[in-house]
Every structure is written in structure tokens, then in C-alpha cells.
Amino acid sequence: MTDAHQSIQRREKIKLIIRDSLRRSELTDEQLEAADLIGSLGITSVDALEILIGVEAEFDLHIPDEDLDRKLIDSLDSLDSYVQSAQAANQAT
């Protein structure tokens, strides 16, 4: 599988996690690609925690406390980038 294909699959999984965590299946890809997910979707701290728990479970990751920051779920790009980096780090160990 190519890196581009893996990236697309990873982003689609993250979008699904966000939709499921917010219980908002009607969210469009355009809404999820927004630069400010927290502001545009009204994500609360509880929602953020559910999203991050979903990401940990889906991608078999552990997000350390020091990485828990608003910036992590501020955009799909930032969350996708974090997951990609964490996966690469896990494969290197």
C-alpha cells in the first residue's frame, strides 16, 4: 500500500472517529476539513477526550499527557499529523 493511500485511509478513519465521538454523522468532509474544528464544531473538552480515546483505540496509540493540548485537535491536519508521527515512532521501536 502506498503512503498516499495510507494517508487517505488514516484521514478517513479520523473523520469517522470525530463523527462518532460527536454523534454527528451528518458532518460533511468540508466541515471536518475546517481550520478550527473546536470553534466550528463546538467541540467541548469531553468531546475532545472522546475523540482522543477513539484515536488511541483505532490506531493502537497512547497519547501521553504532555501531548494533550488544544492544538492536537484544532484541525484534522494537526490530528492526522500527530497520528502519522506516532505510528512512525511505534514502527521504529
PDB file of N, CA, C and O in Angstrom:
ATOM      1  N   MET A   1       0.846  -1.170   0.000  1.00  0.00           N
ATOM      2  CA  MET A   1       0.000   0.000   0.000  1.00  0.00           C
ATOM      3  C   MET A   1       0.899   1.244   0.000  1.00  0.00           C
ATOM      4  O   MET A   1       1.877   1.312   0.745  1.00  0.00           O
ATOM      5  N   THR A   2       0.563   2.202  -0.825  1.00  0.00           N
ATOM      6  CA  THR A   2       1.379   3.407  -0.933  1.00  0.00           C
ATOM      7  C   THR A   2       1.151   4.332   0.261  1.00  0.00           C
ATOM      8  O   THR A   2       0.138   4.244   0.955  1.00  0.00           O
ATOM      9  N   ASP A   3       2.112   5.211   0.477  1.00  0.00           N
ATOM     10  CA  ASP A   3       1.987   6.190   1.563  1.00  0.00           C
ATOM     11  C   ASP A   3       0.766   7.076   1.371  1.00  0.00           C
ATOM     12  O   ASP A   3       0.067   7.399   2.331  1.00  0.00           O
ATOM     13  N   ALA A   4       0.514   7.466   0.128  1.00  0.00           N
ATOM     14  CA  ALA A   4      -0.647   8.327  -0.158  1.00  0.00           C
ATOM     15  C   ALA A   4      -1.943   7.607   0.190  1.00  0.00           C
ATOM     16  O   ALA A   4      -2.859   8.213   0.745  1.00  0.00           O
ATOM     17  N   HIS A   5      -2.025   6.334  -0.127  1.00  0.00           N
ATOM     18  CA  HIS A   5      -3.221   5.544   0.173  1.00  0.00           C
ATOM     19  C   HIS A   5      -3.394   5.388   1.680  1.00  0.00           C
ATOM     20  O   HIS A   5      -4.508   5.488   2.194  1.00  0.00           O
ATOM     21  N   GLN A   6      -2.289   5.142   2.389  1.00  0.00           N
ATOM     22  CA  GLN A   6      -2.344   5.027   3.848  1.00  0.00           C
ATOM     23  C   GLN A   6      -2.786   6.335   4.483  1.00  0.00           C
ATOM     24  O   GLN A   6      -3.544   6.340   5.452  1.00  0.00           O
ATOM     25  N   SER A   7      -2.308   7.440   3.931  1.00  0.00           N
ATOM     26  CA  SER A   7      -2.677   8.758   4.446  1.00  0.00           C
ATOM     27  C   SER A   7      -4.172   9.003   4.274  1.00  0.00           C
ATOM     28  O   SER A   7      -4.830   9.498   5.190  1.00  0.00           O
ATOM     29  N   ILE A   8      -4.701   8.665   3.128  1.00  0.00           N
ATOM     30  CA  ILE A   8      -6.136   8.836   2.871  1.00  0.00           C
ATOM     31  C   ILE A   8      -6.945   7.960   3.816  1.00  0.00           C
ATOM     32  O   ILE A   8      -7.931   8.418   4.393  1.00  0.00           O
ATOM     33  N   GLN A   9      -6.544   6.716   3.979  1.00  0.00           N
ATOM     34  CA  GLN A   9      -7.254   5.810   4.895  1.00  0.00           C
ATOM     35  C   GLN A   9      -7.215   6.324   6.332  1.00  0.00           C
ATOM     36  O   GLN A   9      -8.221   6.281   7.040  1.00  0.00           O
ATOM     37  N   ARG A  10      -6.054   6.807   6.755  1.00  0.00           N
ATOM     38  CA  ARG A  10      -5.904   7.323   8.114  1.00  0.00           C
ATOM     39  C   ARG A  10      -6.828   8.528   8.326  1.00  0.00           C
ATOM     40  O   ARG A  10      -7.510   8.609   9.348  1.00  0.00           O
ATOM     41  N   ARG A  11      -6.855   9.450   7.384  1.00  0.00           N
ATOM     42  CA  ARG A  11      -7.707  10.638   7.495  1.00  0.00           C
ATOM     43  C   ARG A  11      -9.180  10.255   7.536  1.00  0.00           C
ATOM     44  O   ARG A  11      -9.952  10.834   8.300  1.00  0.00           O
ATOM     45  N   GLU A  12      -9.572   9.288   6.724  1.00  0.00           N
ATOM     46  CA  GLU A  12     -10.977   8.844   6.713  1.00  0.00           C
ATOM     47  C   GLU A  12     -11.354   8.218   8.055  1.00  0.00           C
ATOM     48  O   GLU A  12     -12.459   8.430   8.554  1.00  0.00           O
ATOM     49  N   LYS A  13     -10.440   7.453   8.635  1.00  0.00           N
ATOM     50  CA  LYS A  13     -10.700   6.860   9.955  1.00  0.00           C
ATOM     51  C   LYS A  13     -10.840   7.941  11.012  1.00  0.00           C
ATOM     52  O   LYS A  13     -11.705   7.850  11.883  1.00  0.00           O
ATOM     53  N   ILE A  14      -9.993   8.968  10.945  1.00  0.00           N
ATOM     54  CA  ILE A  14     -10.068  10.065  11.906  1.00  0.00           C
ATOM     55  C   ILE A  14     -11.394  10.809  11.748  1.00  0.00           C
ATOM     56  O   ILE A  14     -12.027  11.160  12.744  1.00  0.00           O
ATOM     57  N   LYS A  15     -11.814  11.048  10.522  1.00  0.00           N
ATOM     58  CA  LYS A  15     -13.110  11.707  10.292  1.00  0.00           C
ATOM     59  C   LYS A  15     -14.244  10.887  10.908  1.00  0.00           C
ATOM     60  O   LYS A  15     -15.145  11.440  11.538  1.00  0.00           O
ATOM     61  N   LEU A  16     -14.194   9.588  10.725  1.00  0.00           N
ATOM     62  CA  LEU A  16     -15.223   8.713  11.291  1.00  0.00           C
ATOM     63  C   LEU A  16     -15.209   8.778  12.814  1.00  0.00           C
ATOM     64  O   LEU A  16     -16.267   8.820  13.441  1.00  0.00           O
ATOM     65  N   ILE A  17     -14.034   8.788  13.406  1.00  0.00           N
ATOM     66  CA  ILE A  17     -13.911   8.896  14.867  1.00  0.00           C
ATOM     67  C   ILE A  17     -14.538  10.197  15.349  1.00  0.00           C
ATOM     68  O   ILE A  17     -15.270  10.208  16.339  1.00  0.00           O
ATOM     69  N   ILE A  18     -14.256  11.291  14.655  1.00  0.00           N
ATOM     70  CA  ILE A  18     -14.819  12.577  15.053  1.00  0.00           C
ATOM     71  C   ILE A  18     -16.336  12.551  14.941  1.00  0.00           C
ATOM     72  O   ILE A  18     -17.036  12.978  15.859  1.00  0.00           O
ATOM     73  N   ARG A  19     -16.846  12.052  13.823  1.00  0.00           N
ATOM     74  CA  ARG A  19     -18.305  11.962  13.646  1.00  0.00           C
ATOM     75  C   ARG A  19     -18.939  11.115  14.748  1.00  0.00           C
ATOM     76  O   ARG A  19     -19.945  11.506  15.341  1.00  0.00           O
ATOM     77  N   ASP A  20     -18.347   9.964  15.014  1.00  0.00           N
ATOM     78  CA  ASP A  20     -18.893   9.062  16.034  1.00  0.00           C
ATOM     79  C   ASP A  20     -18.808   9.684  17.426  1.00  0.00           C
ATOM     80  O   ASP A  20     -19.761   9.601  18.201  1.00  0.00           O
ATOM     81  N   SER A  21     -17.683  10.299  17.744  1.00  0.00           N
ATOM     82  CA  SER A  21     -17.497  10.889  19.069  1.00  0.00           C
ATOM     83  C   SER A  21     -18.470  12.033  19.319  1.00  0.00           C
ATOM     84  O   SER A  21     -18.962  12.209  20.433  1.00  0.00           O
ATOM     85  N   LEU A  22     -18.742  12.807  18.274  1.00  0.00           N
ATOM     86  CA  LEU A  22     -19.670  13.934  18.403  1.00  0.00           C
ATOM     87  C   LEU A  22     -21.123  13.526  18.179  1.00  0.00           C
ATOM     88  O   LEU A  22     -22.050  14.311  18.376  1.00  0.00           O
ATOM     89  N   ARG A  23     -21.293  12.262  17.757  1.00  0.00           N
ATOM     90  CA  ARG A  23     -22.622  11.746  17.426  1.00  0.00           C
ATOM     91  C   ARG A  23     -23.308  12.628  16.384  1.00  0.00           C
ATOM     92  O   ARG A  23     -24.481  12.984  16.499  1.00  0.00           O
ATOM     93  N   ARG A  24     -22.514  12.965  15.355  1.00  0.00           N
ATOM     94  CA  ARG A  24     -22.989  13.849  14.294  1.00  0.00           C
ATOM     95  C   ARG A  24     -22.588  13.265  12.947  1.00  0.00           C
ATOM     96  O   ARG A  24     -21.650  13.740  12.306  1.00  0.00           O
ATOM     97  N   SER A  25     -23.299  12.244  12.529  1.00  0.00           N
ATOM     98  CA  SER A  25     -22.985  11.560  11.273  1.00  0.00           C
ATOM     99  C   SER A  25     -23.206  12.454  10.057  1.00  0.00           C
ATOM    100  O   SER A  25     -22.717  12.153   8.968  1.00  0.00           O
ATOM    101  N   GLU A  26     -23.941  13.553  10.238  1.00  0.00           N
ATOM    102  CA  GLU A  26     -24.251  14.435   9.110  1.00  0.00           C
ATOM    103  C   GLU A  26     -23.096  15.374   8.748  1.00  0.00           C
ATOM    104  O   GLU A  26     -23.167  16.072   7.737  1.00  0.00           O
ATOM    105  N   LEU A  27     -22.047  15.399   9.552  1.00  0.00           N
ATOM    106  CA  LEU A  27     -20.922  16.291   9.268  1.00  0.00           C
ATOM    107  C   LEU A  27     -20.293  15.949   7.920  1.00  0.00           C
ATOM    108  O   LEU A  27     -19.995  14.789   7.635  1.00  0.00           O
ATOM    109  N   THR A  28     -20.098  16.970   7.104  1.00  0.00           N
ATOM    110  CA  THR A  28     -19.510  16.761   5.787  1.00  0.00           C
ATOM    111  C   THR A  28     -17.983  16.761   5.886  1.00  0.00           C
ATOM    112  O   THR A  28     -17.407  17.206   6.878  1.00  0.00           O
ATOM    113  N   ASP A  29     -17.353  16.255   4.840  1.00  0.00           N
ATOM    114  CA  ASP A  29     -15.890  16.293   4.787  1.00  0.00           C
ATOM    115  C   ASP A  29     -15.400  17.736   4.850  1.00  0.00           C
ATOM    116  O   ASP A  29     -14.382  18.019   5.482  1.00  0.00           O
ATOM    117  N   GLU A  30     -16.117  18.648   4.198  1.00  0.00           N
ATOM    118  CA  GLU A  30     -15.724  20.053   4.201  1.00  0.00           C
ATOM    119  C   GLU A  30     -15.743  20.622   5.627  1.00  0.00           C
ATOM    120  O   GLU A  30     -14.844  21.373   6.006  1.00  0.00           O
ATOM    121  N   GLN A  31     -16.749  20.271   6.407  1.00  0.00           N
ATOM    122  CA  GLN A  31     -16.818  20.728   7.791  1.00  0.00           C
ATOM    123  C   GLN A  31     -15.659  20.162   8.614  1.00  0.00           C
ATOM    124  O   GLN A  31     -15.100  20.847   9.470  1.00  0.00           O
ATOM    125  N   LEU A  32     -15.312  18.919   8.347  1.00  0.00           N
ATOM    126  CA  LEU A  32     -14.229  18.281   9.093  1.00  0.00           C
ATOM    127  C   LEU A  32     -12.850  18.754   8.646  1.00  0.00           C
ATOM    128  O   LEU A  32     -11.870  18.581   9.371  1.00  0.00           O
ATOM    129  N   GLU A  33     -12.768  19.345   7.468  1.00  0.00           N
ATOM    130  CA  GLU A  33     -11.501  19.878   6.972  1.00  0.00           C
ATOM    131  C   GLU A  33     -11.293  21.327   7.426  1.00  0.00           C
ATOM    132  O   GLU A  33     -10.287  21.945   7.082  1.00  0.00           O
ATOM    133  N   ALA A  34     -12.236  21.863   8.192  1.00  0.00           N
ATOM    134  CA  ALA A  34     -12.143  23.250   8.657  1.00  0.00           C
ATOM    135  C   ALA A  34     -10.864  23.474   9.439  1.00  0.00           C
ATOM    136  O   ALA A  34     -10.352  22.566  10.094  1.00  0.00           O
ATOM    137  N   ALA A  35     -10.357  24.690   9.364  1.00  0.00           N
ATOM    138  CA  ALA A  35      -9.106  25.026  10.041  1.00  0.00           C
ATOM    139  C   ALA A  35      -9.256  25.030  11.556  1.00  0.00           C
ATOM    140  O   ALA A  35      -8.283  24.777  12.266  1.00  0.00           O
ATOM    141  N   ASP A  36     -10.445  25.310  12.064  1.00  0.00           N
ATOM    142  CA  ASP A  36     -10.681  25.402  13.503  1.00  0.00           C
ATOM    143  C   ASP A  36     -11.819  24.461  13.893  1.00  0.00           C
ATOM    144  O   ASP A  36     -12.967  24.881  14.037  1.00  0.00           O
ATOM    145  N   LEU A  37     -11.481  23.185  14.062  1.00  0.00           N
ATOM    146  CA  LEU A  37     -12.516  22.193  14.403  1.00  0.00           C
ATOM    147  C   LEU A  37     -13.213  22.523  15.714  1.00  0.00           C
ATOM    148  O   LEU A  37     -14.433  22.398  15.824  1.00  0.00           O
ATOM    149  N   ILE A  38     -12.450  22.937  16.693  1.00  0.00           N
ATOM    150  CA  ILE A  38     -13.027  23.190  18.012  1.00  0.00           C
ATOM    151  C   ILE A  38     -14.072  24.293  17.923  1.00  0.00           C
ATOM    152  O   ILE A  38     -15.178  24.146  18.443  1.00  0.00           O
ATOM    153  N   GLY A  39     -13.729  25.385  17.274  1.00  0.00           N
ATOM    154  CA  GLY A  39     -14.654  26.505  17.157  1.00  0.00           C
ATOM    155  C   GLY A  39     -15.799  26.234  16.207  1.00  0.00           C
ATOM    156  O   GLY A  39     -16.952  26.535  16.518  1.00  0.00           O
ATOM    157  N   SER A  40     -15.496  25.668  15.052  1.00  0.00           N
ATOM    158  CA  SER A  40     -16.536  25.482  14.039  1.00  0.00           C
ATOM    159  C   SER A  40     -17.514  24.365  14.393  1.00  0.00           C
ATOM    160  O   SER A  40     -18.676  24.413  13.989  1.00  0.00           O
ATOM    161  N   LEU A  41     -17.062  23.367  15.140  1.00  0.00           N
ATOM    162  CA  LEU A  41     -17.953  22.252  15.504  1.00  0.00           C
ATOM    163  C   LEU A  41     -18.423  22.329  16.949  1.00  0.00           C
ATOM    164  O   LEU A  41     -19.243  21.519  17.383  1.00  0.00           O
ATOM    165  N   GLY A  42     -17.904  23.302  17.697  1.00  0.00           N
ATOM    166  CA  GLY A  42     -18.303  23.432  19.101  1.00  0.00           C
ATOM    167  C   GLY A  42     -17.846  22.262  19.958  1.00  0.00           C
ATOM    168  O   GLY A  42     -18.581  21.796  20.829  1.00  0.00           O
ATOM    169  N   ILE A  43     -16.635  21.791  19.708  1.00  0.00           N
ATOM    170  CA  ILE A  43     -16.096  20.653  20.449  1.00  0.00           C
ATOM    171  C   ILE A  43     -15.806  21.071  21.890  1.00  0.00           C
ATOM    172  O   ILE A  43     -15.100  22.048  22.139  1.00  0.00           O
ATOM    173  N   THR A  44     -16.360  20.318  22.823  1.00  0.00           N
ATOM    174  CA  THR A  44     -16.123  20.556  24.247  1.00  0.00           C
ATOM    175  C   THR A  44     -14.933  19.721  24.712  1.00  0.00           C
ATOM    176  O   THR A  44     -14.401  18.910  23.955  1.00  0.00           O
ATOM    177  N   SER A  45     -14.524  19.923  25.956  1.00  0.00           N
ATOM    178  CA  SER A  45     -13.411  19.134  26.488  1.00  0.00           C
ATOM    179  C   SER A  45     -13.781  17.652  26.564  1.00  0.00           C
ATOM    180  O   SER A  45     -12.932  16.788  26.347  1.00  0.00           O
ATOM    181  N   VAL A  46     -15.039  17.360  26.869  1.00  0.00           N
ATOM    182  CA  VAL A  46     -15.493  15.963  26.907  1.00  0.00           C
ATOM    183  C   VAL A  46     -15.458  15.365  25.500  1.00  0.00           C
ATOM    184  O   VAL A  46     -15.026  14.226  25.319  1.00  0.00           O
ATOM    185  N   ASP A  47     -15.912  16.132  24.505  1.00  0.00           N
ATOM    186  CA  ASP A  47     -15.855  15.678  23.113  1.00  0.00           C
ATOM    187  C   ASP A  47     -14.409  15.399  22.706  1.00  0.00           C
ATOM    188  O   ASP A  47     -14.114  14.380  22.082  1.00  0.00           O
ATOM    189  N   ALA A  48     -13.510  16.321  23.071  1.00  0.00           N
ATOM    190  CA  ALA A  48     -12.098  16.168  22.720  1.00  0.00           C
ATOM    191  C   ALA A  48     -11.536  14.885  23.320  1.00  0.00           C
ATOM    192  O   ALA A  48     -10.807  14.148  22.656  1.00  0.00           O
ATOM    193  N   LEU A  49     -11.877  14.626  24.564  1.00  0.00           N
ATOM    194  CA  LEU A  49     -11.407  13.412  25.221  1.00  0.00           C
ATOM    195  C   LEU A  49     -11.927  12.171  24.503  1.00  0.00           C
ATOM    196  O   LEU A  49     -11.178  11.215  24.301  1.00  0.00           O
ATOM    197  N   GLU A  50     -13.194  12.175  24.119  1.00  0.00           N
ATOM    198  CA  GLU A  50     -13.763  11.035  23.386  1.00  0.00           C
ATOM    199  C   GLU A  50     -13.064  10.835  22.050  1.00  0.00           C
ATOM    200  O   GLU A  50     -12.785   9.704  21.654  1.00  0.00           O
ATOM    201  N   ILE A  51     -12.781  11.933  21.355  1.00  0.00           N
ATOM    202  CA  ILE A  51     -12.072  11.832  20.073  1.00  0.00           C
ATOM    203  C   ILE A  51     -10.695  11.216  20.280  1.00  0.00           C
ATOM    204  O   ILE A  51     -10.299  10.315  19.540  1.00  0.00           O
ATOM    205  N   LEU A  52      -9.972  11.695  21.275  1.00  0.00           N
ATOM    206  CA  LEU A  52      -8.620  11.190  21.508  1.00  0.00           C
ATOM    207  C   LEU A  52      -8.618   9.739  21.972  1.00  0.00           C
ATOM    208  O   LEU A  52      -7.729   8.974  21.598  1.00  0.00           O
ATOM    209  N   ILE A  53      -9.589   9.353  22.771  1.00  0.00           N
ATOM    210  CA  ILE A  53      -9.712   7.941  23.168  1.00  0.00           C
ATOM    211  C   ILE A  53      -9.993   7.085  21.937  1.00  0.00           C
ATOM    212  O   ILE A  53      -9.444   5.993  21.793  1.00  0.00           O
ATOM    213  N   GLY A  54     -10.846   7.584  21.057  1.00  0.00           N
ATOM    214  CA  GLY A  54     -11.137   6.864  19.812  1.00  0.00           C
ATOM    215  C   GLY A  54      -9.913   6.720  18.938  1.00  0.00           C
ATOM    216  O   GLY A  54      -9.693   5.666  18.341  1.00  0.00           O
ATOM    217  N   VAL A  55      -9.116   7.764  18.857  1.00  0.00           N
ATOM    218  CA  VAL A  55      -7.878   7.727  18.073  1.00  0.00           C
ATOM    219  C   VAL A  55      -6.908   6.714  18.679  1.00  0.00           C
ATOM    220  O   VAL A  55      -6.308   5.918  17.957  1.00  0.00           O
ATOM    221  N   GLU A  56      -6.757   6.742  19.981  1.00  0.00           N
ATOM    222  CA  GLU A  56      -5.866   5.780  20.643  1.00  0.00           C
ATOM    223  C   GLU A  56      -6.303   4.351  20.346  1.00  0.00           C
ATOM    224  O   GLU A  56      -5.473   3.497  20.033  1.00  0.00           O
ATOM    225  N   ALA A  57      -7.590   4.090  20.441  1.00  0.00           N
ATOM    226  CA  ALA A  57      -8.096   2.734  20.219  1.00  0.00           C
ATOM    227  C   ALA A  57      -7.945   2.310  18.757  1.00  0.00           C
ATOM    228  O   ALA A  57      -7.502   1.197  18.473  1.00  0.00           O
ATOM    229  N   GLU A  58      -8.310   3.185  17.847  1.00  0.00           N
ATOM    230  CA  GLU A  58      -8.272   2.842  16.420  1.00  0.00           C
ATOM    231  C   GLU A  58      -6.862   2.605  15.911  1.00  0.00           C
ATOM    232  O   GLU A  58      -6.626   1.696  15.115  1.00  0.00           O
ATOM    233  N   PHE A  59      -5.934   3.419  16.368  1.00  0.00           N
ATOM    234  CA  PHE A  59      -4.572   3.360  15.839  1.00  0.00           C
ATOM    235  C   PHE A  59      -3.584   2.693  16.795  1.00  0.00           C
ATOM    236  O   PHE A  59      -2.377   2.710  16.553  1.00  0.00           O
ATOM    237  N   ASP A  60      -4.091   2.109  17.876  1.00  0.00           N
ATOM    238  CA  ASP A  60      -3.268   1.417  18.860  1.00  0.00           C
ATOM    239  C   ASP A  60      -2.122   2.317  19.345  1.00  0.00           C
ATOM    240  O   ASP A  60      -0.949   1.943  19.327  1.00  0.00           O
ATOM    241  N   LEU A  61      -2.521   3.522  19.779  1.00  0.00           N
ATOM    242  CA  LEU A  61      -1.563   4.509  20.254  1.00  0.00           C
ATOM    243  C   LEU A  61      -1.834   4.848  21.705  1.00  0.00           C
ATOM    244  O   LEU A  61      -2.920   4.603  22.230  1.00  0.00           O
ATOM    245  N   HIS A  62      -0.821   5.418  22.341  1.00  0.00           N
ATOM    246  CA  HIS A  62      -1.001   6.033  23.652  1.00  0.00           C
ATOM    247  C   HIS A  62      -0.577   7.489  23.504  1.00  0.00           C
ATOM    248  O   HIS A  62       0.557   7.777  23.122  1.00  0.00           O
ATOM    249  N   ILE A  63      -1.486   8.395  23.805  1.00  0.00           N
ATOM    250  CA  ILE A  63      -1.170   9.819  23.738  1.00  0.00           C
ATOM    251  C   ILE A  63      -0.769  10.254  25.144  1.00  0.00           C
ATOM    252  O   ILE A  63      -1.614  10.310  26.038  1.00  0.00           O
ATOM    253  N   PRO A  64       0.516  10.564  25.350  1.00  0.00           N
ATOM    254  CA  PRO A  64       0.968  10.956  26.686  1.00  0.00           C
ATOM    255  C   PRO A  64       0.355  12.283  27.123  1.00  0.00           C
ATOM    256  O   PRO A  64       0.005  13.126  26.296  1.00  0.00           O
ATOM    257  N   ASP A  65       0.233  12.448  28.420  1.00  0.00           N
ATOM    258  CA  ASP A  65      -0.373  13.652  28.985  1.00  0.00           C
ATOM    259  C   ASP A  65       0.271  14.930  28.456  1.00  0.00           C
ATOM    260  O   ASP A  65      -0.421  15.919  28.211  1.00  0.00           O
ATOM    261  N   GLU A  66       1.586  14.916  28.279  1.00  0.00           N
ATOM    262  CA  GLU A  66       2.256  16.131  27.825  1.00  0.00           C
ATOM    263  C   GLU A  66       1.882  16.521  26.391  1.00  0.00           C
ATOM    264  O   GLU A  66       2.125  17.654  25.975  1.00  0.00           O
ATOM    265  N   ASP A  67       1.295  15.591  25.636  1.00  0.00           N
ATOM    266  CA  ASP A  67       0.857  15.891  24.267  1.00  0.00           C
ATOM    267  C   ASP A  67      -0.603  16.358  24.208  1.00  0.00           C
ATOM    268  O   ASP A  67      -1.074  16.811  23.165  1.00  0.00           O
ATOM    269  N   LEU A  68      -1.303  16.244  25.322  1.00  0.00           N
ATOM    270  CA  LEU A  68      -2.711  16.646  25.348  1.00  0.00           C
ATOM    271  C   LEU A  68      -2.790  18.169  25.356  1.00  0.00           C
ATOM    272  O   LEU A  68      -2.485  18.826  26.351  1.00  0.00           O
ATOM    273  N   ASP A  69      -3.203  18.697  24.232  1.00  0.00           N
ATOM    274  CA  ASP A  69      -3.231  20.140  24.046  1.00  0.00           C
ATOM    275  C   ASP A  69      -4.340  20.461  23.053  1.00  0.00           C
ATOM    276  O   ASP A  69      -4.684  19.643  22.199  1.00  0.00           O
ATOM    277  N   ARG A  70      -4.885  21.646  23.174  1.00  0.00           N
ATOM    278  CA  ARG A  70      -5.944  22.092  22.262  1.00  0.00           C
ATOM    279  C   ARG A  70      -5.488  21.991  20.805  1.00  0.00           C
ATOM    280  O   ARG A  70      -6.279  21.664  19.921  1.00  0.00           O
ATOM    281  N   LYS A  71      -4.213  22.273  20.568  1.00  0.00           N
ATOM    282  CA  LYS A  71      -3.677  22.258  19.210  1.00  0.00           C
ATOM    283  C   LYS A  71      -3.767  20.880  18.569  1.00  0.00           C
ATOM    284  O   LYS A  71      -3.836  20.765  17.345  1.00  0.00           O
ATOM    285  N   LEU A  72      -3.766  19.845  19.381  1.00  0.00           N
ATOM    286  CA  LEU A  72      -3.806  18.480  18.865  1.00  0.00           C
ATOM    287  C   LEU A  72      -5.076  18.212  18.063  1.00  0.00           C
ATOM    288  O   LEU A  72      -5.028  17.529  17.040  1.00  0.00           O
ATOM    289  N   ILE A  73      -6.204  18.739  18.514  1.00  0.00           N
ATOM    290  CA  ILE A  73      -7.445  18.513  17.770  1.00  0.00           C
ATOM    291  C   ILE A  73      -8.002  19.809  17.189  1.00  0.00           C
ATOM    292  O   ILE A  73      -9.189  19.895  16.872  1.00  0.00           O
ATOM    293  N   ASP A  74      -7.153  20.804  17.051  1.00  0.00           N
ATOM    294  CA  ASP A  74      -7.581  22.065  16.478  1.00  0.00           C
ATOM    295  C   ASP A  74      -7.980  21.916  15.016  1.00  0.00           C
ATOM    296  O   ASP A  74      -8.836  22.649  14.521  1.00  0.00           O
ATOM    297  N   SER A  75      -7.358  20.967  14.329  1.00  0.00           N
ATOM    298  CA  SER A  75      -7.700  20.729  12.922  1.00  0.00           C
ATOM    299  C   SER A  75      -7.470  19.259  12.595  1.00  0.00           C
ATOM    300  O   SER A  75      -6.738  18.554  13.289  1.00  0.00           O
ATOM    301  N   LEU A  76      -8.109  18.821  11.529  1.00  0.00           N
ATOM    302  CA  LEU A  76      -7.898  17.453  11.056  1.00  0.00           C
ATOM    303  C   LEU A  76      -6.433  17.262  10.679  1.00  0.00           C
ATOM    304  O   LEU A  76      -5.859  16.200  10.919  1.00  0.00           O
ATOM    305  N   ASP A  77      -5.831  18.287  10.091  1.00  0.00           N
ATOM    306  CA  ASP A  77      -4.421  18.196   9.699  1.00  0.00           C
ATOM    307  C   ASP A  77      -3.514  17.957  10.900  1.00  0.00           C
ATOM    308  O   ASP A  77      -2.613  17.120  10.849  1.00  0.00           O
ATOM    309  N   SER A  78      -3.756  18.699  11.985  1.00  0.00           N
ATOM    310  CA  SER A  78      -2.887  18.540  13.155  1.00  0.00           C
ATOM    311  C   SER A  78      -3.058  17.163  13.792  1.00  0.00           C
ATOM    312  O   SER A  78      -2.074  16.552  14.207  1.00  0.00           O
ATOM    313  N   LEU A  79      -4.277  16.672  13.874  1.00  0.00           N
ATOM    314  CA  LEU A  79      -4.509  15.351  14.450  1.00  0.00           C
ATOM    315  C   LEU A  79      -3.941  14.259  13.552  1.00  0.00           C
ATOM    316  O   LEU A  79      -3.336  13.304  14.039  1.00  0.00           O
ATOM    317  N   ASP A  80      -4.132  14.396  12.244  1.00  0.00           N
ATOM    318  CA  ASP A  80      -3.595  13.429  11.296  1.00  0.00           C
ATOM    319  C   ASP A  80      -2.068  13.404  11.361  1.00  0.00           C
ATOM    320  O   ASP A  80      -1.458  12.335  11.349  1.00  0.00           O
ATOM    321  N   SER A  81      -1.465  14.566  11.430  1.00  0.00           N
ATOM    322  CA  SER A  81      -0.008  14.653  11.514  1.00  0.00           C
ATOM    323  C   SER A  81       0.506  13.985  12.788  1.00  0.00           C
ATOM    324  O   SER A  81       1.517  13.282  12.762  1.00  0.00           O
ATOM    325  N   TYR A  82      -0.194  14.208  13.900  1.00  0.00           N
ATOM    326  CA  TYR A  82       0.206  13.590  15.160  1.00  0.00           C
ATOM    327  C   TYR A  82       0.124  12.060  15.056  1.00  0.00           C
ATOM    328  O   TYR A  82       1.049  11.357  15.465  1.00  0.00           O
ATOM    329  N   VAL A  83      -0.979  11.554  14.512  1.00  0.00           N
ATOM    330  CA  VAL A  83      -1.152  10.098  14.386  1.00  0.00           C
ATOM    331  C   VAL A  83      -0.061   9.521  13.492  1.00  0.00           C
ATOM    332  O   VAL A  83       0.520   8.483  13.806  1.00  0.00           O
ATOM    333  N   GLN A  84       0.214  10.189  12.386  1.00  0.00           N
ATOM    334  CA  GLN A  84       1.253   9.717  11.472  1.00  0.00           C
ATOM    335  C   GLN A  84       2.607   9.648  12.179  1.00  0.00           C
ATOM    336  O   GLN A  84       3.327   8.658  12.046  1.00  0.00           O
ATOM    337  N   SER A  85       2.954  10.689  12.924  1.00  0.00           N
ATOM    338  CA  SER A  85       4.231  10.712  13.650  1.00  0.00           C
ATOM    339  C   SER A  85       4.285   9.630  14.727  1.00  0.00           C
ATOM    340  O   SER A  85       5.309   8.970  14.904  1.00  0.00           O
ATOM    341  N   ALA A  86       3.184   9.455  15.439  1.00  0.00           N
ATOM    342  CA  ALA A  86       3.136   8.436  16.500  1.00  0.00           C
ATOM    343  C   ALA A  86       3.261   7.036  15.914  1.00  0.00           C
ATOM    344  O   ALA A  86       3.935   6.181  16.489  1.00  0.00           O
ATOM    345  N   GLN A  87       2.620   6.797  14.782  1.00  0.00           N
ATOM    346  CA  GLN A  87       2.724   5.494  14.134  1.00  0.00           C
ATOM    347  C   GLN A  87       4.153   5.232  13.671  1.00  0.00           C
ATOM    348  O   GLN A  87       4.668   4.124  13.824  1.00  0.00           O
ATOM    349  N   ALA A  88       4.780   6.238  13.114  1.00  0.00           N
ATOM    350  CA  ALA A  88       6.173   6.095  12.655  1.00  0.00           C
ATOM    351  C   ALA A  88       7.092   5.802  13.838  1.00  0.00           C
ATOM    352  O   ALA A  88       7.995   4.971  13.740  1.00  0.00           O
ATOM    353  N   ALA A  89       6.858   6.487  14.949  1.00  0.00           N
ATOM    354  CA  ALA A  89       7.675   6.256  16.134  1.00  0.00           C
ATOM    355  C   ALA A  89       7.475   4.836  16.672  1.00  0.00           C
ATOM    356  O   ALA A  89       8.430   4.193  17.107  1.00  0.00           O
ATOM    357  N   ASN A  90       6.239   4.357  16.640  1.00  0.00           N
ATOM    358  CA  ASN A  90       5.957   2.991  17.098  1.00  0.00           C
ATOM    359  C   ASN A  90       6.616   1.951  16.204  1.00  0.00           C
ATOM    360  O   ASN A  90       7.087   0.922  16.688  1.00  0.00           O
ATOM    361  N   GLN A  91       6.652   2.212  14.912  1.00  0.00           N
ATOM    362  CA  GLN A  91       7.276   1.260  13.985  1.00  0.00           C
ATOM    363  C   GLN A  91       8.792   1.246  14.135  1.00  0.00           C
ATOM    364  O   GLN A  91       9.443   0.234  13.873  1.00  0.00           O
ATOM    365  N   ALA A  92       9.338   2.366  14.553  1.00  0.00           N
ATOM    366  CA  ALA A  92      10.802   2.469  14.704  1.00  0.00           C
ATOM    367  C   ALA A  92      11.295   1.740  15.951  1.00  0.00           C
ATOM    368  O   ALA A  92      12.473   1.398  16.050  1.00  0.00           O
ATOM    369  N   THR A  93      10.386   1.501  16.909  1.00  0.00           N
ATOM    370  CA  THR A  93      10.800   0.831  18.159  1.00  0.00           C
ATOM    371  C   THR A  93      10.609  -0.653  18.090  1.00  0.00           C
ATOM    372  O   THR A  93      10.907  -1.358  19.054  1.00  0.00           O
TER     373      THR A  93
END
